[in-house]
Amino acid sequence: MKKTIKRPRHEIRHAQDMGPTPERAARSDWSGKAPKRVLTTVQALLNAGDITQEAANAADRWYRDYVFGYHDYREFAPDHVADTTTRHDAVSWQVVRANACGRIVDVRQALGVCAHQRLRMMLVDELSFRQMGEALFPAVSKSTSSTKVSSQCSFLLEQLHSFYSSQRADKRRTEAPRHVGGQKVLAHIDGV
């Protein structure tokens, strides 16, 4: 009979609070959601009713593309289901990143460099309306510049939503149904 060796078991402790450190928590306003997130200007506009939920979703889409394209990491939603059908090698991963950068460039070309700069200030740098106003309108009072930036940002996010909607519509229009061997197949008009 073989003797089994009994190894000691070590308990791995799990952290109770995965929130920000007290130092980090003191520097920003936080949303009440779990996990804790910095209360962004987009959320403030959404809470005030200045933008629609679709515009906030467009801002989130732009931000995710920016972070993935320029910083090489991707953050998934809590209810994300991983796609196990494909695995990326180094080359295909960089191609996917390049596509994300291309979508950012498309937005910049469609909405302009000023819009791109405001999106970066608002979403990437996480500046408040007051901080953005001081940078963009230094000769104007703080309250007036903050109001100007707030209205510009709400208008910009609605334009971003409209841009993404028109892109989806264009993509649907370019895909035409085609019958092959009695079956309906979607094909791209330009290529197939």
C-alpha positions in Angstrom: 0.0 0.0 0.0 1.3 3.4 -1.0 1.5 6.0 1.7 0.1 9.4 0.8 2.0 12.5 1.8 -0.1 15.1 3.5 1.0 18.6 2.5 0.1 21.6 4.6 -2.8 23.7 3.1 -2.3 27.4 3.0 -5.3 29.7 3.1 -5.3 32.5 0.6 -6.8 35.6 2.1 -9.0 37.7 -0.1 -9.1 41.5 0.3 -12.4 42.8 1.7 -12.3 46.2 0.1 -11.0 46.5 -3.5 -11.8 50.2 -3.7 -9.4 53.0 -4.1 -6.8 53.8 -1.5 -7.6 56.6 0.9 -5.1 58.9 -0.8 -6.7 58.3 -4.2 -10.2 58.6 -2.9 -9.4 62.0 -1.5 -8.4 63.4 -5.0 -11.6 62.7 -7.0 -15.4 62.4 -6.8 -16.6 58.8 -7.1 -19.7 57.2 -8.5 -21.7 55.0 -6.2 -21.4 52.0 -8.4 -19.3 48.9 -7.7 -16.5 48.9 -8.7 -15.8 52.4 -7.7 -15.2 54.7 -10.6 -14.2 58.3 -10.8 -17.3 60.4 -11.4 -16.6 61.7 -14.9 -17.9 64.7 -16.7 -19.9 62.3 -19.0 -21.7 60.9 -16.0 -22.4 64.4 -14.7 -23.9 65.4 -18.1 -26.0 62.3 -18.1 -27.2 62.9 -14.5 -28.1 66.5 -15.4 -30.1 65.3 -18.4 -27.9 67.2 -20.9 -27.1 64.1 -22.9 -28.8 60.8 -23.7 -27.7 57.4 -22.6 -26.7 56.7 -26.2 -24.3 59.6 -26.2 -22.8 58.3 -22.9 -22.4 54.9 -24.5 -20.7 56.5 -27.6 -18.3 58.3 -25.2 -17.5 54.9 -23.5 -17.0 53.3 -26.9 -14.6 56.1 -28.0 -12.7 55.8 -24.6 -12.3 52.0 -24.9 -11.0 52.3 -28.4 -8.5 55.0 -27.3 -7.2 53.1 -24.3 -6.9 49.9 -26.3 -5.3 51.5 -29.4 -2.9 53.7 -27.6 -2.2 52.0 -24.3 -2.6 48.3 -25.3 -5.0 47.0 -22.7 -8.7 46.4 -22.8 -11.2 46.7 -20.0 -14.3 44.6 -20.3 -17.7 45.2 -18.9 -18.7 43.0 -15.8 -21.2 41.0 -17.9 -18.7 40.3 -20.7 -18.7 36.8 -22.2 -15.3 35.9 -23.6 -15.1 34.8 -27.3 -13.3 31.5 -27.2 -13.4 30.9 -31.0 -10.3 33.0 -31.8 -7.0 33.4 -30.1 -4.7 36.2 -31.1 -1.0 35.9 -31.8 1.2 38.9 -31.6 0.5 40.1 -35.2 -3.3 39.7 -35.1 -3.4 41.5 -31.7 -1.5 44.5 -33.2 -3.9 44.5 -36.2 -6.9 44.7 -33.8 -5.1 47.5 -32.0 -4.5 49.3 -35.3 -8.2 49.0 -36.1 -9.0 50.7 -32.8 -6.6 53.5 -33.6 -8.2 53.8 -37.0 -11.6 54.3 -35.5 -10.2 57.1 -33.3 -8.7 58.7 -36.4 -12.0 58.4 -38.2 -13.7 60.3 -35.4 -11.0 63.0 -35.4 -11.4 63.4 -39.2 -15.2 63.5 -39.0 -15.6 65.8 -36.0 -12.4 67.8 -36.1 -9.2 68.2 -34.1 -10.9 70.5 -31.5 -13.5 67.8 -30.9 -10.8 65.2 -30.5 -8.9 67.5 -28.0 -12.1 67.9 -25.9 -12.8 64.2 -26.0 -9.2 63.5 -24.7 -9.5 66.2 -22.0 -12.9 64.9 -20.9 -12.4 61.1 -21.1 -8.7 60.3 -21.1 -7.4 63.1 -18.8 -10.6 63.1 -16.7 -10.5 66.9 -16.3 -13.5 68.7 -14.8 -15.4 71.3 -16.7 -13.7 74.0 -14.6 -10.2 72.6 -15.4 -11.1 72.4 -19.1 -12.5 75.9 -19.1 -9.3 77.3 -17.5 -7.3 75.6 -20.3 -9.5 76.5 -23.2 -10.8 79.9 -22.2 -8.2 81.5 -19.9 -9.4 85.1 -20.5 -13.0 84.3 -19.4 -14.3 83.9 -15.8 -14.2 80.4 -14.3 -18.0 80.1 -14.1 -18.6 81.3 -17.7 -15.8 79.1 -19.1 -17.1 76.1 -17.2 -20.6 76.6 -18.6 -19.2 77.0 -22.2 -17.2 73.8 -21.9 -20.2 71.9 -20.5 -22.4 72.9 -23.4 -19.7 72.2 -25.9 -19.1 68.7 -24.4 -22.8 67.8 -24.4 -23.1 68.9 -28.0 -19.9 67.0 -28.9 -21.1 63.7 -27.3 -24.4 63.9 -29.2 -22.4 64.4 -32.4 -20.3 61.4 -31.5 -23.4 59.3 -31.1 -24.7 60.6 -34.4 -21.4 59.7 -36.1 -21.4 56.1 -34.7 -25.1 55.7 -35.7 -24.4 56.9 -39.3 -21.4 54.5 -39.5 -23.6 51.6 -38.5 -26.2 52.6 -41.1 -23.6 52.8 -43.8 -22.3 49.4 -42.9 -25.8 47.9 -43.1 -26.3 49.6 -46.5 -23.1 48.2 -48.0 -24.1 44.7 -47.0 -26.6 43.4 -49.5 -28.4 40.1 -49.5 -27.2 37.7 -52.2 -28.6 34.3 -53.2 -26.0 31.5 -53.7 -27.3 28.0 -54.4 -30.8 28.9 -53.2 -29.6 30.3 -49.8 -29.5 33.9 -48.8 -25.9 35.1 -48.0 -24.8 38.5 -46.9 -22.0 39.9 -49.1 -20.2 43.1 -49.2 -21.2 45.1 -52.3 -17.7 46.3 -53.2 -15.9 42.9 -53.0 -18.0 39.9 -53.6 
